[in-house]
Amino acid sequence: MTAVAFTLPPGLEAREPPEARGLRRDEVRLLVSRRSDGALAHRRFRELPDLLAPGDLLVVNDSATLPAAVRLDRLAVHFSTEAGDGEWLVELRRRTDEGTEPYQGGEAGEWLPLPGRATLTLLGRRTSRLWRARLDRDVPGYLRRYGVPIRYPYVDRDWPLAAYQTVFAARTGSAEMPSAGRAFTHELVTALVVRGVAIAPITLHTGVASPERDEPPYAERFAVPAATARQVNLARAGGGRVIAVGTTVVRALESAALPDGTVQAAEGLTTHVVTPEGGVRAVDGLLTGFHEPRSSHLMMLSAVAGEELLARSYAAALRKRYLWHEFGDLHLIVP
């Protein structure tokens, strides 16, 4: 775990989308951390084209968010990750007045009646909180009719699924939004292209997060297309910087990277965990949100930024009252 330790004040939790606060998506704040000299700068996300150079490459996650929560009277089922052979990993959560909290009940072989006369059968535990389970019908189709976006207690009310989609969303499969891409707008993408910044997609279907627990990431489905692998390799060979838009992109690219940093096409389930000890091979910079204290994501950020710069960045974000979570502000780490 990194040396970055802090307490997140409740007032810095983004409880609603920026649009509900009178801002456009691209008007959220952006903290810029530069590795070369340790400089920090406070900007707006709409200024991103000015912070990148012609020849740089942004790699984005084109996974679209599912309405992955199904609510029962006392429980909620969060569909996390397709596990193959018709099985899914799911989390059971107890419903409360504020939202949901972890539920430790359930037994292998137990079945749960879901809305629409569907039946979910628990097959066995995969982790301390995730179950292998099977629904008696197609899961994505079922969720589109009966599911709602996953919401944690720091978000005060339900928001429509559109609030949890990015402009890059093309391949449905994420339990939770790849939120680093949320602030992009079509106009900003156009400005980046005009600037000479290229954009290439990967797909990584995110599983459920867990604000209540510190857990290492588990296996997630990903795909790095051959065209994106070529763009990454060409950008780096030409002196451009490869900037990952989100920790999901880092995980996908590093899963597809050879020891020399060359990226090849790859797909499947990745168990790769980026740590400061292992470092990164294919990524030069990272655009991401602000993460929970002691989160495993901070290990990845430390691998990209270094512990000293990351610690100063988070101290500045707390001091300047940046907002955390999927509807919050963003952090750009560049060489």
N, C-alpha and C positions, 0 to 999 in steps of 0.2 A: 504494500500500500504506500501511497505517496506521503510526503511530509505535509501536504496541504490539509490543514484541519481548521474548521470554522463552525460556527453555529449560524444557521440561516434564520433571520428574524421573520416571523409570519408576514410582516408587512412587505417583504420583498418577493412574495409568491404571486406570480401573475394569475389572477383569479378569473380572467376573461380575455377574449381575443383583443388585440389592439384596436380593431375596428369599433369595439364597444366603448373604447376610451377616446374615440374621435380621431384615431390615427389610421392612415393607410397601412397596409401590411409592411411596406418598405420604409416606414418611418420609425420603426423601432430603433433603439439605440444600438451602437456597435462599438465594443471595446476592441482596439487593435493592439496586439502585442507583437513586437518585432524581436526575433531571436538575435540578430546580428549585433545590436547595441542595447538591447533590453528596454527600448523606448516603449511607452504606452501612449495611446491617443484615444480620445473620445469623439466618436463620429456618429452619423446616422447611417442606417443600412443603405439608403438610396445613394450614398456616396461610394458604394463598392467599386464601380468602374474606375474611379480615380485612384483606388488603392491597388489595382492590379495593372499588369503591363501586357502589351501585345505579345502573344506567344504563350501566355499563361493558359493553363487548362483547369477549368472547374469540372470536377466529376460529381454528378448528382445521383441521388437514389430515385428511380422512377416508380417505386412501389406505391400503390394507392392503399388508403386506409379502409379497413372493413369496419362496419358497425358491430364490433366484436363482443359486446356485452349483451347478455340475455338475462333479463330480470325476472325472478320468481317472487313469491310473497316475502320470503325471509332471506333468500340467497340470491346472488348473481353469479352467473357463469361467464368467465372471460375466456374466449377462444384465443389461444396464443399462436400455435405453430402447427402446420400440417406435418404429421410425423410419418406418413406413408401408409399404404395398405388400408386406407380409409380411416386411419386413426388421427386424432388431434391431441395436442397437449392443451389442457384447460386448467384454469385456476378457479377454485370455488371461493367466493367471498361473501361475508355476512353483510346484509344491507343495514345501514344505520341512517339516522336523520341527516347526517352530514355527507353520506356517500356510501362507501363500503370499507370493510376491514378484513384482514385474512381470516379464513375459516379453516380450522384444523380437522373438522369432521370428515365423514365419508369412509366407505369401505370398498375394497375391490369386489366387483360383482354387483354393487348397488346401482340401481337405475333411477334417474331423475326425470319426472314428467316435465316437459318444457311447453311453452305456448305453442299453439297450432297442433296439438296432439303429437308432438315429437317426443322421442325418448332418447336420453343420453345415458350410456352405460359406462361406469367407471371400471377400467380394466386393471389398473395398478398404478402405484406412485412412480413418477419418473424422478422427481426431486422432493424435497420436504414440503413443497406447496403446489407442484404441478402434477396433474394426473394424466395418464394415458387414457383416452376415452374415445368412444365411437357414437356418433349420432346416426339415427336410422334414416337419414336423408342427406342430400348434398349440403355441405356446411355453408359455402359462400352464398348460395341461393337462399338458404334458410335465414342467414343473418341479414341479408338485404331486406327481408320481409319483417323479421321479428327482433333484430338487434338494434342497439344504439351504440354510439361511440363510447369507449371506455372513459370514465371520468373518475378522478381521484378527489379526496375531500377538499383540496385547496381550490378547486374550481367550484364556484357557488351554485351553478345551475347547468342544465343540459344545453348544449349547443348543437346545431344541425351538423350532419356529416360534412357538409361543404367547408365548415370551419376547420376541419381536420385534414383537408387535402391540400397538397402543394400544386403549383402550376406544372410540375413534372410528372404528376401521378398518371400512370398509364397501365400498370400491371397490379391488379388487386391482390392483396395478400397480407398486409401489415395489420397486426393487432392494434398498434399505436402509431401515430403519425411520425414519419421521419422528419422531425420538426425543424431541423436546421435549414431545410429548404422552404419553410413556410413564408418567409419574408420576401421571397422573389415574386415579382410581378412580370407580366408579359412585356411591359414597357422597359423594365430593368434588364430583362434578358436581351431585348433588342439593343439597349445601350451597351451591354457587355460585348455583344457580337460586333457592333460598330467599332468598339474600342480595339478589337482584335483578340479578344479573349474567347477561347473555344469552350464548348460545353459538351460533355459526353456522359452517357448514362451507365449505371450499373443497376442491378436489382438486388435488394436485400429486404426480405419480408421480416419486419421487426416483431419480436414476441412481446409479451407483457413485461412491463417494468414492475418494480416493487419499491415504492417509497419507504415502506416500513422495514425493509431488510437490506443488509449488505450481502450480496451474492455475486459470484462471478457470472459473466454471461454464459448462456447455454447455447446449444446448437441452433442455428438459424439458416433458412434457405437463402441461397444467393446465386447470382449469375453475373459474370463479367464477360460481355460479348467480345468477340475477336476484334471488332472495329474499335471498341473502347481501349482494349489492350494496346492496339497499334497507336492510338492517339496518345496514350500515356507515354509510351516508349519514344515516340517522335518528339513530343513536347520536351521531355528531359534531354534527349539527344541534341535538341536545338537550343538549349539553354533556358527553356521556359520552366515555370514552376507548376507542379501538380498540386492543386488545392482541393482537398476532400470536403464536400459539403455534408458534414455530419459524421459522427462516429461510425454509423453503419457503413459508410463508404470506405472509411479507413479499414474496417474489418474485412470488407469484401476485397479491396485491392491487395491488402497484405496477405489474404488467403490465396490470392492468385499470383503472388510475386515469387520469383526465383531468388536464390541467395544473393545474386548480384543486383537485385532491384528490378530486373526485367519482368514485366507483367505479361502473362499469357491468358488466353481464354480459359475460363473455369466455371463450373457450376456444381451445385449439390448442397449438402449441409456443411457449414463451417463451424468448427469448435475453436478456431484460432482466437487467442486472447492477446491483445497488444499490451506489453508491459514496458516499463523503463529499462529493464534489463535486456529485453529482446530488441527494443527499438523499432523503428519503421524503416522499410526499404524502398517503398514505391511512392511515398507521400512526402511532399515538402512542406505543406501547410494545411491548416484545418479551420473550417468555419463551423461553429457549433454553438449550442446554447450553454447555459450555466447549470452545473450538475450538483447533485446532492452531496453534503458532507460525507466523506469516506466512500463515495460511490466508486465502483470499479471503473467507471468512465474516466475518473481522474487519473488512473494509471495510464490510460491511453493518452490523455492530454499531456501528462508529464513526459511521456515518450516523445511527443512532438515538440513540446515547448521547453522541456527541462524543468526541474522542480523549483528552482529559484525564481524564474520568470513566471511560472504558473502561480506560485504563492503570492508574488507581488500583484499579479493580475487579479486574483480573487480578492485580495485585500482592497484593491482599488475599486472593484465592482461593488463590494459591500459598502465601502465608504461613499461612493457616488450613487448608491441605491439603484443599481441595475436590477431588473426583474428576472426571476428564475422560471423554469419549467417551459412547457411547450408553447405557451402564449407570451413568453417573455422576450428579453433582449438577447443579443448574439455576441459572440466572441470570435474574432479572427486572429489566428496565429500564423504569422508569415516568417520566412527566413530572415 
